[in-house]
Amino acid sequence: MERKRLEIKNKSDCTGCRACEKLCSVNCIKMVEDKEGFIFPEIDEEKCIHCGICRDRCPERKERKANQEFTIYGMKSKEISVSQKSTSAGIAYLLSRQVIKNKGVVVGCAYLEKLIPGQIRVDSIEEIEKLRGSKYVFSDTKDTYQEVKQDLAENREVLYLGTPCQIGGLYAFLGKPSPLLYTVDIVCHGVPSSKLFLNYIDDLENKYKEKIIDYQFRNKDKAEWGEFCAKIVLANGKVNYRKADNDPYYSHFLTGTTYRDCCYECQYASMNRVGDITLGDFWGIEQYDSHFYSPQGVSLVICNSEKGKKMIQELEEDTLVKVFEEAQAVRKNANLVRPTKREKIRDTIYEGIDELSSQEYIKKKLKVQMSPKQIIKRIIPKKMKKIVKKWI
Ligand SMILES: Cc1cc2nc3c(=O)[nH]c(=O)nc-3n(C[C@H](O)[C@H](O)[C@H](O)COP(=O)(O)OP(=O)(O)OC[C@H]3O[C@@H](n4cnc5c(N)ncnc54)[C@H](O)[C@@H]3O)c2cc1C
């Protein structure tokens, strides 16, 4: 019988997870980049056998069971260097290290060629370094879903770390649960395209007159955890630091004006999480427990399943852990309650990306964005901010 196949009527209906492409038994689905640089499935009419699997298994078309059972922790690593080199407090690193010590494999996001992020599979502790740090850009799942299936078939433990939609895509692809699979979804407020990021990198390279070989979004060499400072490493060995509110790409990322369409309607932006564990920044922790605050960062960890709890228990010796309430976790992390609001500017922000040079495009379309709160924050001197923070 001929079954209905996948049809993307609205761009917001597709996260670009690649589950449909990888499930197709006749390889008739290709992921194609749109003008903004986001990938979408395209079906080859001639090859399609109308089996309907692409539509039936698409995670965007499935209702998810509500998860009422979760435990919320504030966590930090006992080793300061682990937090110092990570975005929040390095719990992603510790979980990855634990799985590799147990002879398992880890999948996470690394820069591939030319600073384009993508999911890769690693099986050594040295390689986890590539996954460290948030890349605030769309990460392509590539062939990782098939690699996970293969590893599970060979009875290896797998830890998959990614955005909630990547985890949803993985479960859709696999079709059935596996006791050997552990998943971590990150609290996510949305992803811009790698095309936009590369455009911005090109503009910076023109300014610096040098190639950029590494870009760390949340570096802590010269800034504390909450300060959002990027470290840019040039091919000649020089290093530059840029604060988010002075930077065209980063400020637009934080104000949410450049995301993939689906991010503004994200079904995962709630406490009904998809992974065994959810990781994020524990913003506002100093207001609930000033002794637990650390300038190197505190992670928000939500255990959504027994497997998740087991993994966190295995980190007992390496971490400091405290239980918190749901209201405390969500108060300053809006994406645990709702998706980012789509502002009007999103409709036109990518216009000209192909036609203009990177310098012209960045200057014209990505003017530095500052909210009134950021403007006030900038005016107040650092010393004063510390006094106010302490007083609060
Ligand atoms: C696009 C994006 C938006 C985010 N938004 C929020 C938010 O609104 N609130 C909040 O509390 N936290 C947010 N985070 C999560 C936060 O930045 C940290 O990644 C998280 O707290 C884990 O920190 P860590 O120190 O344990 O690990 P880290 O050292 O930061 O490791 C991060 C892990 O995330 C994975 N990762 C990195 N970049 C990507 C990517 N582009 N796509 C998929 N996986 C990736 C890596 O594989 C790695 O394992 C976001 C992260 C990303 C990538």
The ligand as a Gaussian input file, in Angstrom:
#p B3LYP/6-31G(d) Opt

LIG

0 1
 C       23.262000      26.246000      20.956000
 C       23.301000      26.125000      22.452000
 C       22.402000      26.882000      23.224000
 C       22.421000      26.794000      24.619000
 N       21.521000      27.513000      25.373000
 C       21.520000      27.394000      26.723000
 C       20.561000      28.096000      27.534000
 O       19.725000      28.855000      27.034000
 N       20.592000      27.922000      28.880000
 C       21.487000      27.080000      29.478000
 O       21.463000      26.943000      30.703000
 N       22.391000      26.391000      28.747000
 C       22.427000      26.531000      27.392000
 N       23.335000      25.798000      26.647000
 C       24.158000      24.782000      27.329000
 C       25.432000      25.325000      27.963000
 O       26.033000      26.288000      27.120000
 C       26.434000      24.166000      28.195000
 O       26.693000      23.494000      26.996000
 C       25.936000      23.124000      29.157000
 O       25.635000      23.721000      30.383000
 C       26.991000      22.037000      29.377000
 O       28.115000      22.612000      29.926000
 P       29.351000      21.738000      30.418000
 O       30.313000      22.665000      31.094000
 O       28.872000      20.557000      31.174000
 O       29.978000      21.146000      29.084000
 P       30.702000      21.782000      27.831000
 O       32.158000      21.699000      27.958000
 O       30.115000      23.084000      27.484000
 O       30.262000      20.727000      26.736000
 C       29.164000      20.954000      25.982000
 C       28.604000      19.679000      25.395000
 O       27.589000      20.134000      24.533000
 C       27.804000      19.659000      23.216000
 N       27.640000      20.758000      22.262000
 C       28.371000      21.893000      22.150000
 N       27.902000      22.644000      21.157000
 C       26.871000      21.974000      20.603000
 C       26.001000      22.229000      19.512000
 N       26.094000      23.316000      18.768000
 N       25.066000      21.310000      19.230000
 C       24.968000      20.181000      19.931000
 N       25.764000      19.870000      20.982000
 C       26.690000      20.784000      21.308000
 C       29.218000      19.097000      23.162000
 O       29.189000      17.884000      22.501000
 C       29.617000      18.907000      24.604000
 O       29.550000      17.573000      24.957000
 C       23.355000      25.913000      25.253000
 C       24.269000      25.191000      24.472000
 C       24.247000      25.281000      23.088000
 C       25.225000      24.479000      22.267000

